[in-house]
């Protein structure tokens, strides 16, 4: 009985020492002060920005900066070896230390390209000419009526 009580006390005290996994990502760009949206929610602050995540898988990053093209990035975060099924129970509940899983993502922003006015005007003229050349569809000829045979109702015997 004493042994069971000792084991129970050890498990309760070890429960306070059980570890957990802290999952973070850090998003950086070559242009500082870029706004970062993660799954359409703004990540606190501007680049370099960091946040926490709860699951491994795909995340959608949107990077916004004045004077640069807005980037849409589908980022996959693959699980590390200690998060494979079976092992994950021990790494998150039994291991007595905290595990930090930090992912760094670096993106290059592309400058916003201004279109050439002459090219846009030429393209508009081409589309206008194509639109003018389109003929309206001809109405379909009505189908000839099919001969209908009228059958009189039967006359009841008198």
ROSE-4610 file (N, C-alpha, C; in Angstrom, 1 decimal, always signed):
// ROSE-4610
residu = [X/X/X/X/X/X/X/X/X/X/X/X/X/X/X/X/X/X/X/X/X/X/X/X/X/X/X/X/X/X/X/X/X/X/X/X/X/X/X/X/X/X/X/X/X/X/X/X/X/X/X/X/X/X/X/X/X/X/X/X/X/X/X/X/X/X/X/X/X/X/X/X/X/X/X/X/X/X/X/X/X/X/X/X/X/X/X/X/X/X/X/X/X/X/X/X/X/X/X/X/X/X/X/X/X/X/X/X/X/X/X/X/X/X/X/X/X/X/X/X/X/X/X/X/X/X/X/X/X/X/X/X/X/X/X/X/X/X/X/X/X/X/X/X/X/X/X/X/X/X/X/X/X/X/X/X/X/X/X/X/X/X/X/X/X/X/X/X/X/X/X/X/X/X/X/X/X/X/X/X/X/X/X/X/X/X/X/X/X/X/X/X/X/X/X/X/X/X/X/X/X/X/X/X/X/X/X/X/X/X/X/X/X/X/X/X/X/X/X/X/X/X/X/X/X/X/X/X/X/X/X/X/X/X/X/X/X/X/X/X/X/X/X/X/X/X/X/X/X/X/X/X/X/X/X/X/X/X/X/X/X/X/X/X/X/X/X/X/X/X/X/X/X/X/X/X/X/X/X/X/X/X/X/X/X/X/X/X/X/X/X/X/X/X/X/X/X/X/X/X/X/X/X/X/X/X/X/X/X/X/X/X/X/X/X/X/X/X/X/X/X/X/X/X/X/X/X/X/X/X/X/X/X/X/X/X/X/X/X/X/X/X/X/X/X/X/X/X/X/X/X/X/X/X/X/X/X/X/X/X/X/X/X/X/X/X/X/X/X/X/X/X/X/X/X/X/X/X/X/X/X/X/X/X/X/X/X/X/X/X/X/X/X/X/X/X/X/X/X/X/X/X/X/X/X/X/X/X/X/X/X/X/X/X/X/X/X/X/X/X/X/X/X/X/X/X/X/X/X/X/X/X/X/X/X/X/X/X/X/X/X/X/X/X/X/X/X/X/X/X/X/X/X/X/X/X/X/X/X/X/X/X/X/X/X/X/X/X/X/X/X/X/X/X]
num = [1/1/1/2/2/2/3/3/3/4/4/4/5/5/5/6/6/6/7/7/7/8/8/8/9/9/9/10/10/10/11/11/11/12/12/12/13/13/13/14/14/14/15/15/15/16/16/16/17/17/17/18/18/18/19/19/19/20/20/20/21/21/21/22/22/22/23/23/23/24/24/24/25/25/25/26/26/26/27/27/27/28/28/28/29/29/29/30/30/30/31/31/31/32/32/32/33/33/33/34/34/34/35/35/35/36/36/36/37/37/37/38/38/38/39/39/39/40/40/40/41/41/41/42/42/42/43/43/43/44/44/44/45/45/45/46/46/46/47/47/47/48/48/48/49/49/49/50/50/50/51/51/51/52/52/52/53/53/53/54/54/54/55/55/55/56/56/56/57/57/57/58/58/58/59/59/59/60/60/60/61/61/61/62/62/62/63/63/63/64/64/64/65/65/65/66/66/66/67/67/67/68/68/68/69/69/69/70/70/70/71/71/71/72/72/72/73/73/73/74/74/74/75/75/75/76/76/76/77/77/77/78/78/78/79/79/79/80/80/80/81/81/81/82/82/82/83/83/83/84/84/84/85/85/85/86/86/86/87/87/87/88/88/88/89/89/89/90/90/90/91/91/91/92/92/92/93/93/93/94/94/94/95/95/95/96/96/96/97/97/97/98/98/98/99/99/99/100/100/100/101/101/101/102/102/102/103/103/103/104/104/104/105/105/105/106/106/106/107/107/107/108/108/108/109/109/109/110/110/110/111/111/111/112/112/112/113/113/113/114/114/114/115/115/115/116/116/116/117/117/117/118/118/118/119/119/119/120/120/120/121/121/121/122/122/122/123/123/123/124/124/124/125/125/125/126/126/126/127/127/127/128/128/128/129/129/129/130/130/130/131/131/131/132/132/132/133/133/133/134/134/134/135/135/135/136/136/136/137/137/137/138/138/138/139/139/139/140/140/140/141/141/141/142/142/142/143/143/143/144/144/144/145/145/145/146/146/146/147/147/147/148/148/148/149/149/149/150/150/150/151/151/151/152/152/152/153/153/153/154/154/154/155/155/155/156/156/156/157/157/157/158/158/158]
x = [+0.8/+0.0/+0.9/+2.0/+2.9/+3.5/+3.8/+4.4/+3.4/+2.2/+1.2/+1.0/+1.0/+0.9/+2.1/+3.3/+4.6/+4.5/+4.1/+4.0/+3.0/+1.9/+0.9/+1.4/+2.1/+2.7/+3.8/+4.5/+5.6/+4.9/+3.8/+3.1/+2.5/+1.9/+1.3/+2.4/+3.5/+4.6/+5.2/+5.3/+5.9/+4.9/+3.7/+2.7/+3.0/+3.5/+3.8/+5.1/+5.9/+7.1/+7.0/+5.8/+5.6/+5.8/+6.3/+6.7/+5.6/+5.9/+4.9/+5.7/+5.1/+5.7/+5.2/+6.1/+5.8/+6.1/+5.1/+5.2/+5.1/+6.1/+6.2/+6.7/+6.4/+7.0/+7.4/+8.4/+8.9/+8.9/+8.2/+8.1/+9.0/+9.9/+10.8/+10.7/+10.9/+11.0/+12.2/+12.6/+13.7/+13.3/+12.0/+11.6/+11.0/+11.6/+11.1/+9.7/+9.0/+7.7/+6.6/+6.7/+5.7/+4.6/+3.4/+2.3/+2.1/+1.9/+1.7/+0.3/-0.4/-1.7/-1.5/-2.0/-2.0/-3.4/-3.8/-5.1/-6.1/-5.8/-6.6/-6.8/-5.9/-5.9/-4.5/-4.5/-3.2/-2.4/-1.1/-0.2/+0.3/+0.4/+0.8/+2.0/+1.9/+3.0/+3.4/+4.6/+5.1/+6.4/+6.9/+8.1/+9.3/+10.1/+9.9/+8.8/+7.9/+6.8/+6.8/+6.3/+6.3/+4.9/+4.6/+3.3/+3.4/+2.3/+2.2/+1.3/+1.5/+0.6/+0.3/-0.9/-1.4/-1.3/-1.3/-1.3/-0.3/+0.2/+1.1/+0.2/+0.6/-0.1/+0.1/-0.9/-0.8/-1.4/-0.6/-1.0/-0.9/-1.8/-1.9/-1.3/-0.2/+0.4/+0.1/-0.3/-0.4/+0.5/+1.4/+2.4/+2.1/+1.9/+1.5/+2.5/+2.9/+3.8/+3.6/+3.4/+3.2/+4.4/+4.1/+5.1/+5.6/+5.0/+5.4/+4.2/+4.3/+3.2/+2.8/+1.5/+1.0/+1.3/+1.9/+2.2/+1.2/+0.7/-0.1/+0.8/+1.1/+1.9/+1.2/+1.2/+0.7/+1.9/+2.0/+3.2/+2.8/+3.5/+3.3/+4.3/+3.8/+4.6/+4.5/+5.6/+5.6/+6.0/+5.4/+5.7/+7.1/+7.7/+9.0/+8.9/+10.0/+9.9/+9.2/+9.3/+8.7/+7.2/+6.6/+5.2/+4.5/+5.3/+4.6/+3.7/+2.6/+1.7/+2.4/+2.1/+2.7/+3.8/+4.7/+5.8/+5.2/+4.2/+3.7/+3.2/+2.6/+2.1/+3.2/+4.3/+5.4/+6.1/+6.2/+6.9/+6.0/+4.7/+3.8/+3.4/+3.4/+2.9/+3.9/+4.8/+5.7/+7.1/+7.6/+9.0/+9.0/+9.9/+9.9/+10.4/+10.7/+11.2/+10.4/+10.4/+9.7/+10.5/+9.8/+10.4/+9.9/+10.8/+10.5/+10.7/+9.6/+9.7/+9.5/+10.5/+10.5/+10.8/+9.9/+10.1/+10.4/+11.4/+11.7/+11.3/+10.6/+10.2/+10.7/+11.4/+11.9/+11.4/+10.8/+10.2/+10.8/+11.0/+11.5/+10.3/+10.2/+9.1/+9.5/+8.5/+8.7/+8.2/+9.0/+8.5/+7.3/+6.4/+5.2/+5.5/+5.0/+5.4/+4.3/+4.7/+3.7/+3.5/+2.3/+2.1/+2.5/+2.9/+3.2/+1.9/+1.7/+0.4/+0.1/+1.2/+1.0/+0.5/+1.1/+0.7/-0.7/-1.1/-2.5/-3.5/-3.1/-4.0/-4.1/-3.0/-3.0/-3.9/-3.7/-4.5/-6.0/-6.3/-7.7/-8.3/-7.6/-8.0/-8.3/-7.4/-7.5/-8.8/-9.1/-10.3/-11.5/-11.5/-12.6/-12.9/-11.9/-12.1/-12.7/-12.2/-12.7/-14.2/-14.5/-15.9/-16.8/-16.4/-17.2/-17.4/-16.5/-16.6/-17.5/-17.9/-18.8/-20.2/-20.7/-22.1/-23.1/-24.2/-25.2/-25.7/-26.1/-26.5/-27.8/-28.0/-29.2/-30.3/-31.5/-32.6/-32.8/-33.1/-33.3/-34.6/-34.7/-35.9/-36.9/-38.2/-39.1/-39.3/-39.4/-39.6/-41.0/-41.0/-42.3/-43.2/-44.5/-45.3/-45.5/-45.5/-45.7/-47.2/-47.6/-49.0/-49.5/-50.6/-51.3/-52.5/-52.6/-53.8/-54.7/-56.0/-56.9/-57.8/-57.9/-58.7/-59.9/-61.1/-62.3/-62.5/-63.1/-63.3/-64.4/-64.3/-65.2/-66.6/-67.5/-69.0/-69.5/-70.1/-70.7/-71.9/-72.0/-73.1/-74.5/-75.5/-76.8/-77.8]
y = [-1.2/+0.0/+1.3/+1.2/+2.4/+2.6/+1.5/+1.6/+2.2/+1.9/+2.5/+4.0/+4.4/+5.8/+6.5/+5.9/+6.6/+6.8/+5.8/+5.8/+6.9/+7.0/+8.0/+9.4/+9.6/+10.9/+11.3/+10.3/+10.6/+11.0/+10.3/+10.7/+12.1/+12.4/+13.8/+14.8/+14.6/+15.6/+15.7/+14.6/+14.7/+15.3/+15.3/+16.0/+17.5/+18.1/+19.5/+19.7/+18.7/+18.8/+18.3/+17.9/+17.3/+18.5/+18.1/+19.1/+19.4/+20.3/+20.7/+21.2/+21.4/+21.8/+23.2/+24.2/+25.5/+25.6/+26.0/+26.0/+27.5/+28.0/+29.4/+29.4/+30.5/+30.8/+32.3/+32.6/+33.9/+34.2/+35.3/+35.7/+36.9/+36.8/+37.9/+38.1/+39.4/+39.7/+40.6/+40.8/+41.6/+43.1/+43.4/+44.8/+44.9/+45.6/+45.7/+46.4/+46.3/+46.9/+46.4/+45.1/+44.5/+43.9/+44.2/+43.7/+42.2/+41.4/+39.9/+39.5/+38.8/+38.2/+36.7/+36.1/+34.6/+34.1/+33.3/+32.8/+34.0/+35.1/+36.3/+37.1/+36.8/+37.6/+38.2/+39.5/+40.2/+39.6/+39.3/+38.9/+40.1/+40.1/+41.3/+42.0/+43.2/+44.0/+43.8/+44.2/+44.1/+43.3/+43.0/+42.1/+42.8/+42.1/+40.6/+40.4/+39.5/+39.2/+37.8/+37.5/+36.1/+35.8/+34.5/+34.1/+32.7/+32.2/+30.8/+30.1/+28.8/+28.0/+26.7/+26.1/+25.0/+23.7/+23.7/+22.5/+22.5/+21.4/+21.3/+21.1/+21.8/+21.7/+23.0/+23.3/+24.5/+25.7/+26.8/+28.1/+29.1/+30.0/+31.0/+32.3/+32.7/+34.0/+35.0/+36.2/+37.3/+38.4/+38.9/+39.9/+41.2/+42.3/+43.5/+44.6/+45.4/+46.5/+47.5/+48.8/+49.8/+49.8/+49.9/+50.0/+48.6/+47.5/+46.1/+45.3/+44.3/+43.4/+42.6/+42.5/+41.7/+40.2/+39.5/+38.1/+37.2/+36.2/+35.2/+33.9/+33.4/+32.2/+31.1/+30.0/+28.8/+28.0/+28.1/+27.6/+26.3/+25.3/+24.0/+24.0/+23.6/+23.4/+21.9/+21.2/+19.8/+19.5/+18.4/+18.1/+17.5/+17.8/+17.2/+15.8/+15.1/+13.6/+13.4/+14.4/+14.2/+14.4/+14.7/+14.9/+13.8/+12.8/+11.6/+10.9/+10.3/+9.6/+8.5/+8.5/+7.6/+8.3/+9.0/+9.7/+11.0/+11.6/+12.9/+12.9/+11.8/+11.7/+11.9/+11.3/+11.4/+12.8/+13.3/+14.6/+15.7/+15.6/+16.6/+16.4/+15.2/+14.9/+14.3/+13.6/+12.9/+13.5/+14.0/+14.6/+15.8/+15.8/+16.8/+18.2/+18.4/+19.7/+20.3/+21.6/+22.2/+22.1/+21.8/+21.6/+22.9/+23.6/+24.7/+24.4/+24.5/+24.3/+25.6/+26.2/+27.6/+27.4/+27.9/+27.9/+29.3/+29.5/+30.7/+30.7/+31.7/+31.8/+33.2/+33.2/+34.4/+34.5/+35.7/+35.9/+37.2/+37.2/+38.4/+39.1/+40.4/+41.2/+41.6/+41.6/+42.1/+43.5/+44.4/+45.8/+45.8/+46.8/+46.9/+47.4/+46.7/+47.1/+48.0/+49.1/+50.0/+49.6/+49.5/+49.1/+50.2/+49.8/+50.7/+51.2/+52.5/+53.1/+52.8/+52.8/+52.5/+51.1/+50.2/+48.7/+48.5/+49.2/+49.0/+49.6/+50.8/+51.4/+50.5/+50.0/+49.1/+47.8/+47.3/+46.1/+46.4/+47.6/+48.0/+48.2/+48.8/+48.9/+47.6/+46.6/+45.3/+44.6/+44.7/+44.1/+44.8/+46.1/+46.9/+46.4/+46.2/+45.8/+44.4/+43.5/+42.1/+42.2/+43.0/+43.1/+43.6/+44.6/+45.1/+44.1/+43.2/+42.2/+41.0/+40.9/+39.8/+40.1/+39.1/+39.2/+38.7/+39.3/+38.7/+37.4/+36.5/+35.2/+35.3/+34.4/+34.4/+33.7/+34.2/+33.4/+32.1/+31.1/+29.8/+29.7/+29.0/+28.8/+28.0/+28.4/+27.7/+26.3/+25.4/+24.0/+23.8/+23.0/+22.8/+22.0/+22.4/+21.7/+20.2/+19.3/+17.9/+17.7/+16.8/+16.6/+15.9/+16.5/+16.0/+15.2/+14.0/+13.2/+13.3/+13.7/+13.9/+12.6/+12.0/+10.8/+11.2/+11.0/+11.3/+10.4/+10.8/+10.0/+8.9/+7.7/+6.7/+7.0/+6.6/+6.9/+5.7/+6.1/+5.0/+4.3/+3.0/+2.3/+2.8/+2.9/+3.3/+2.1]
z = [+0.0/+0.0/+0.0/+0.8/+0.8/-0.6/-1.2/-2.5/-3.5/-3.5/-4.4/-4.1/-2.8/-2.4/-2.9/-2.8/-3.2/-4.7/-5.5/-6.9/-7.3/-6.7/-7.0/-6.7/-5.6/-5.3/-6.3/-6.8/-7.8/-9.1/-9.5/-10.7/-10.6/-9.5/-9.3/-9.4/-8.7/-8.7/-10.1/-10.8/-12.2/-13.1/-12.8/-13.7/-13.8/-12.8/-12.9/-13.7/-13.8/-14.6/-16.0/-16.4/-17.7/-18.7/-19.8/-20.8/-21.8/-22.7/-23.7/-24.9/-26.0/-27.2/-27.5/-27.7/-28.1/-29.6/-30.3/-31.8/-32.2/-32.9/-33.3/-34.8/-35.4/-36.7/-36.8/-37.5/-37.7/-39.2/-39.6/-41.0/-41.2/-42.2/-42.5/-44.0/-44.4/-45.8/-46.0/-47.3/-47.6/-47.4/-47.3/-47.1/-45.7/-44.8/-43.4/-43.4/-42.4/-42.2/-43.2/-43.6/-44.4/-43.5/-43.9/-43.1/-43.4/-42.4/-42.7/-42.2/-43.0/-42.7/-42.7/-41.7/-41.6/-41.6/-42.6/-42.8/-42.6/-43.3/-43.4/-42.1/-41.1/-39.9/-39.7/-39.3/-39.2/-38.1/-38.5/-37.5/-36.8/-35.5/-34.7/-35.2/-35.6/-36.1/-37.5/-37.9/-39.2/-39.2/-40.4/-40.4/-39.8/-39.1/-38.8/-37.8/-38.1/-37.3/-36.8/-35.7/-35.2/-34.6/-34.6/-34.1/-33.7/-33.0/-32.5/-33.4/-33.6/-34.3/-33.5/-33.8/-33.0/-33.7/-35.0/-35.8/-36.9/-37.4/-38.5/-39.8/-40.8/-42.1/-42.9/-43.7/-44.6/-43.9/-44.1/-43.6/-44.8/-44.9/-46.0/-45.5/-46.0/-45.7/-46.8/-46.4/-47.3/-46.9/-47.8/-47.5/-48.2/-47.5/-48.1/-47.8/-48.8/-48.6/-49.7/-49.4/-50.4/-51.3/-52.6/-53.7/-54.1/-53.5/-53.8/-54.1/-54.9/-55.2/-54.0/-53.8/-52.7/-53.0/-52.0/-52.3/-51.5/-52.2/-51.5/-51.5/-50.3/-50.1/-49.4/-49.9/-49.2/-48.6/-47.3/-46.6/-45.9/-46.2/-45.5/-44.3/-43.1/-42.0/-41.6/-41.9/-41.7/-40.3/-39.7/-38.3/-38.2/-37.1/-36.8/-36.3/-36.1/-35.7/-34.4/-33.5/-32.1/-32.1/-33.3/-33.4/-34.2/-34.5/-35.2/-34.2/-34.8/-33.9/-33.0/-31.8/-30.8/-30.0/-30.8/-30.1/-29.5/-30.2/-29.7/-28.3/-27.9/-26.5/-25.5/-25.7/-24.8/-24.9/-26.1/-26.2/-25.6/-25.6/-25.1/-23.7/-23.2/-21.8/-20.8/-21.3/-20.4/-20.3/-21.4/-21.4/-20.5/-19.5/-18.4/-18.8/-20.1/-20.5/-21.6/-21.8/-22.9/-24.2/-25.2/-26.6/-27.4/-28.0/-28.8/-30.2/-31.0/-32.4/-33.1/-33.6/-34.2/-35.7/-36.5/-38.0/-38.5/-39.4/-39.9/-41.4/-41.9/-43.3/-43.8/-44.9/-45.5/-46.9/-47.2/-48.5/-49.1/-50.5/-51.2/-51.8/-51.6/-52.2/-53.6/-54.5/-55.9/-56.0/-56.6/-56.8/-57.7/-57.4/-58.1/-59.5/-60.6/-61.9/-62.5/-63.0/-63.6/-65.1/-65.6/-67.0/-67.9/-69.1/-70.2/-70.8/-70.7/-71.2/-72.7/-73.5/-74.9/-75.1/-74.4/-74.5/-74.1/-73.0/-72.5/-73.6/-74.1/-75.1/-76.4/-76.9/-78.0/-77.7/-76.6/-76.2/-76.2/-75.6/-75.5/-76.9/-77.9/-79.2/-79.9/-79.7/-80.3/-79.7/-78.4/-77.8/-78.4/-78.5/-79.0/-80.5/-81.3/-82.7/-82.7/-81.9/-81.8/-81.4/-80.4/-80.0/-81.1/-81.9/-83.0/-84.1/-84.2/-85.3/-84.9/-83.7/-83.3/-83.8/-84.5/-85.0/-84.0/-83.9/-83.0/-83.5/-82.6/-83.1/-83.9/-84.9/-85.7/-85.0/-85.0/-84.4/-85.0/-84.3/-84.8/-85.5/-86.6/-87.4/-86.5/-86.5/-85.7/-86.3/-85.4/-85.9/-86.5/-87.6/-88.2/-87.3/-87.2/-86.2/-86.7/-85.8/-86.2/-86.3/-87.2/-87.3/-86.0/-85.6/-84.3/-84.7/-84.2/-84.5/-83.3/-83.6/-82.5/-82.5/-81.4/-81.2/-80.4/-81.0/-80.2/-79.0/-78.0/-76.8/-77.2/-76.5/-76.8/-76.4/-77.2/-77.0/-76.1/-75.0/-74.2/-74.9/-74.7/-75.3/-74.7/-75.4/-74.9/-74.9]
